[in-house]
């Protein structure tokens, strides 16, 4: 008959093995979700370079920043093929800059609507999808599952340099830049297609009334260089499945 001390040692060993197993599974899940480890980018992917933006024509002396009404911080970023893109080279069109990741459930709801928006405005809108710190292969496979490629630029921010510089507050985060390079709207959290359209039209028109929201309420810019949005409760589908654009009302959104 084993002694009491032997049973105590065995129990401790079993408990230790269980803890190690649990930690190991947690680490694997975090790694698979892109939240742990250096999985960012891929071959030919370079870090984001921040640049001084050229002035906006006929818009006066604007502050450079990430708030609505600011001249957008210029940058150069790698797409999934390693080709470099500069924000200021897209002047003349509305640019929808969207930060997303595969682990971001609200992004799954929003991406199909972004694709729909670009499909509706193929000539005057450029969508720049910025993946945060994930491998190109992982991000590309995910996009193929949740949304149709409408010709958007698929880019990656391998070190979160751009995300941090734009002082984004949540995931997803969006910045709608007008043809002069001025930020016309900021979205913190998922945005509905209707509000995307409103923001696009405002940007295309270079709307000078940057103090009024889409419903006419006055909004003050926050010190964090973003705008408050009216939030609603986001559902928790179980299990999460790719959301198609032809499923209306599948997710509440924030309003710009």
KOLMAR-78984 format. One record per residue (C-alpha): residue in one letter; x, y, z. Coordinates in Angstrom, 1 decimal, m for minus. Each point is the difference from the previous one (the first is absolute). Layout:
// residues N
  type      px      py      pz
     a       X       Y       Z
...
//
This chain:
// residues 256
  type      px      py      pz
     x     0.0     0.0     0.0
     x     1.6     3.3    m1.1
     x     0.7     2.5     2.7
     x    m1.9     3.2     0.5
     x     3.0     2.1    m1.1
     x     0.3    m2.0    m3.2
     x    m3.6     0.7    m0.9
     x     0.5     3.7     0.7
     x     2.9     0.1    m2.3
     x    m1.9    m1.8    m2.8
     x    m2.9     2.4     0.4
     x     2.3     3.0    m0.3
     x     1.6    m1.4    m3.1
     x    m3.4    m0.6    m1.6
     x    m1.1     3.5     0.9
     x     3.3     1.4    m1.5
     x    m0.4    m1.9    m3.2
     x    m3.6     1.2    m0.3
     x     1.1     3.6     0.5
     x     2.7    m0.3    m2.6
     x    m2.5    m1.5    m2.5
     x    m2.5     2.8     0.6
     x     2.7     2.7    m0.5
     x     1.3    m1.8    m3.1
     x    m3.5    m0.1    m1.6
     x    m0.5     3.7     0.9
     x     3.3     0.9    m1.6
     x    m0.8    m1.9    m3.2
     x    m3.4     1.7    m0.2
     x     1.6     3.4     0.4
     x     2.6    m0.8    m2.6
     x    m2.6    m1.2    m2.4
     x    m2.0     3.1     0.4
     x     3.0     2.2    m0.7
     x     0.1     1.4     3.5
     x     3.3    m1.5     1.0
     x     3.3    m0.4    m1.7
     x     1.5     1.7    m3.0
     x    m2.2    m1.2    m2.8
     x    m0.3     3.3    m1.7
     x     0.6     0.7    m3.7
     x     1.8    m2.4    m2.2
     x     2.6    m0.1    m2.7
     x     0.6     3.4    m1.5
     x    m2.1     1.8     2.6
     x     1.6     3.1     1.4
     x    m1.0     2.1     3.0
     x    m2.2     3.1    m0.5
     x     1.8     3.3    m0.6
     x    m1.7     3.2     1.3
     x     0.4     3.0    m2.3
     x    m0.9     3.7     0.0
     x    m3.1     0.4    m2.1
     x    m0.2     2.5    m2.8
     x    m2.3     3.0     0.8
     x    m3.7    m0.3    m1.0
     x    m0.7     2.4    m2.9
     x    m2.3     2.9     0.9
     x    m0.6    m1.3     3.5
     x     2.3     2.3     2.0
     x     2.5    m0.9     2.7
     x    m1.3    m3.2     1.6
     x     1.3    m2.0     2.9
     x     1.5    m3.4    m0.8
     x    m1.7    m2.8     1.9
     x    m2.7    m2.6     0.2
     x    m3.0     2.0     1.1
     x    m2.8     1.1    m2.2
     x     1.0     3.2    m1.8
     x     3.7    m0.8     0.2
     x     2.3    m0.4    m2.9
     x     0.6    m3.7     0.1
     x     3.5    m1.2     1.0
     x     1.7    m1.3    m3.2
     x     1.5    m3.4     0.0
     x     1.5    m2.7    m2.3
     x    m1.2    m3.6     0.6
     x     0.6    m3.5    m1.6
     x    m2.9    m1.9    m1.5
     x    m0.1    m3.8     0.2
     x     2.2    m0.3    m3.1
     x     2.7     2.3     1.5
     x    m0.9     3.0    m2.3
     x     0.1     3.3     1.8
     x    m2.9     2.5     0.0
     x     0.0     3.6     1.2
     x    m3.1     1.6     1.3
     x     0.7     3.3    m1.7
     x     0.3    m1.7    m3.4
     x    m3.7    m0.7     0.3
     x    m1.0     3.7     0.1
     x    m2.9     0.7    m2.3
     x    m2.1    m2.9     1.4
     x    m1.7    m0.8     3.3
     x     2.1    m2.4     2.0
     x    m1.5    m2.4     2.5
     x     2.8    m1.1     2.4
     x    m1.2    m2.9     2.1
     x     2.0    m1.7     2.8
     x    m1.0    m3.7     0.5
     x     1.2    m3.4     1.1
     x    m1.3    m3.6    m0.2
     x    m0.5    m0.2     3.7
     x    m2.3     3.1    m0.1
     x    m3.6    m1.3    m0.1
     x    m1.6     3.4    m0.8
     x     2.4     0.2    m3.0
     x    m1.7    m3.1    m1.4
     x    m3.3     1.8     0.0
     x     1.4     3.2    m1.5
     x     2.2    m1.3    m2.8
     x    m2.8    m1.1    m2.3
     x    m1.6     3.5     0.3
     x     3.3     1.6    m0.9
     x     0.2    m2.2    m3.1
     x    m3.6     1.0    m0.9
     x     0.9     3.7     0.4
     x     2.9    m0.3    m2.4
     x    m2.0    m1.9    m2.5
     x    m2.5     2.9     0.0
     x     2.8     2.6    m0.6
     x     2.7    m1.7    m2.1
     x     1.3     3.2    m1.5
     x     0.2     2.4     2.9
     x     0.7    m2.2     3.0
     x     3.2    m1.8     1.0
     x    m0.2    m2.5     2.9
     x     3.2    m0.5     1.9
     x    m0.3    m3.0     2.3
     x     2.8     0.1     2.7
     x     0.4    m3.4     1.7
     x     1.6     0.3     3.5
     x     3.1    m2.1     0.6
     x    m1.0    m3.3    m1.6
     x     1.5    m2.1    m2.7
     x    m1.0     0.8    m3.6
     x    m1.1    m3.6    m0.6
     x    m2.3    m0.1     3.1
     x    m1.5     3.4    m0.8
     x    m0.5    m0.7    m3.7
     x    m1.7    m3.4     0.6
     x    m2.3     1.7     2.5
     x    m1.0     2.7    m2.4
     x    m0.8    m2.5    m2.7
     x    m2.5    m1.7     2.4
     x    m1.9     3.0     1.4
     x    m0.2     2.5    m2.9
     x     0.4     0.4    m3.8
     x     3.1     1.7    m1.3
     x    m1.2     3.1    m1.7
     x     3.4     1.3    m0.9
     x     0.9     1.4     3.4
     x     3.6     0.4     1.1
     x     0.9    m2.7     2.5
     x     2.8     1.3     2.2
     x     1.7    m1.0     3.2
     x     1.3     2.0     3.0
     x     2.6    m2.5     1.3
     x     0.9     2.0     3.2
     x    m3.2     2.0     0.7
     x     1.9     3.1    m0.9
     x    m2.8     1.5    m2.1
     x    m2.7    m1.1     2.4
     x     1.8     1.6     2.9
     x     0.7     3.2    m1.9
     x    m3.6     0.4    m1.0
     x    m0.9    m0.5     3.7
     x    m2.7    m2.5    m0.8
     x    m2.2    m0.8     3.0
     x    m1.7    m3.3    m1.0
     x    m0.3    m2.7    m2.6
     x    m1.0     0.5    m2.7
     x     1.0     3.7    m0.4
     x    m0.7     1.9    m3.2
     x     1.2     3.3    m1.4
     x    m1.8     1.5    m3.1
     x     2.3     2.4    m1.8
     x    m1.3     2.5    m2.5
     x     1.7     0.6    m3.4
     x     2.1     2.8     1.4
     x     1.4    m2.2     2.7
     x    m2.1     1.3     2.9
     x    m1.7    m2.4     2.4
     x    m3.8     0.3    m0.5
     x    m1.1    m2.6     2.4
     x     1.3    m2.4     2.7
     x    m1.6    m3.3     0.9
     x     0.8    m1.7     3.3
     x    m1.6    m3.5    m0.1
     x    m2.1    m1.5    m2.8
     x    m1.8     2.5    m2.3
     x    m3.3    m0.8    m1.9
     x     0.0     0.2    m3.8
     x    m2.4     2.9     0.2
     x     2.4     2.0     2.1
     x     2.9    m0.9    m2.2
     x    m1.9     1.4    m2.9
     x    m0.8     3.2     1.9
     x     3.7     0.4     0.9
     x     1.1    m0.7    m3.6
     x    m2.4     2.6    m1.4
     x     1.2     2.6     2.6
     x     3.6    m0.8    m0.9
     x    m0.6     0.2    m3.8
     x    m1.7     3.4     0.4
     x     2.8     1.2     2.3
     x    m2.7     0.9     2.5
     x     1.2     3.1     1.9
     x    m2.5    m0.6     2.8
     x     2.2    m2.3     2.1
     x    m1.7     0.8     3.3
     x    m3.4    m1.7    m0.9
     x    m0.7    m3.7     0.1
     x    m2.2    m1.9    m2.5
     x    m3.1     0.6     2.2
     x     0.6     3.7     0.5
     x     1.3    m0.2     3.6
     x     3.0     2.0     0.9
     x     3.1    m2.1     0.8
     x     3.1     1.3     1.7
     x     3.4    m1.6    m0.9
     x     1.5    m2.0     2.8
     x     3.5     0.7     1.3
     x     0.9    m3.4    m1.2
     x    m0.3     1.2    m3.5
     x    m3.1    m2.1    m0.8
     x    m3.7     0.5     0.1
     x    m2.5    m1.6     2.3
     x    m2.4    m2.3    m1.7
     x    m3.4    m1.2     1.0
     x     0.6    m3.6     1.1
     x    m2.5    m2.9     0.0
     x     0.3    m3.5     1.3
     x     1.9    m2.3    m2.3
     x    m1.4    m3.6    m0.1
     x     2.1    m3.0     0.7
     x    m0.7    m2.7    m2.6
     x     0.8    m3.5     1.1
     x     1.9    m1.2    m1.9
     x     1.1     2.9    m2.1
     x    m0.5    m0.5    m3.7
     x     1.0     2.1    m2.9
     x    m2.6     2.7    m0.5
     x    m1.3     0.7    m3.6
     x    m1.1     3.4    m1.1
     x    m3.4    m1.5    m1.0
     x    m0.9    m0.6     3.7
     x    m1.5     3.3     0.9
     x    m0.2     0.9     3.7
     x     2.6    m2.6     1.0
     x     1.9     2.5     2.2
     x    m0.6     3.3     1.7
     x     2.6     2.6    m0.8
     x     1.3     3.3     1.3
     x    m1.0     3.2    m1.6
     x     2.4     2.6    m1.3
//
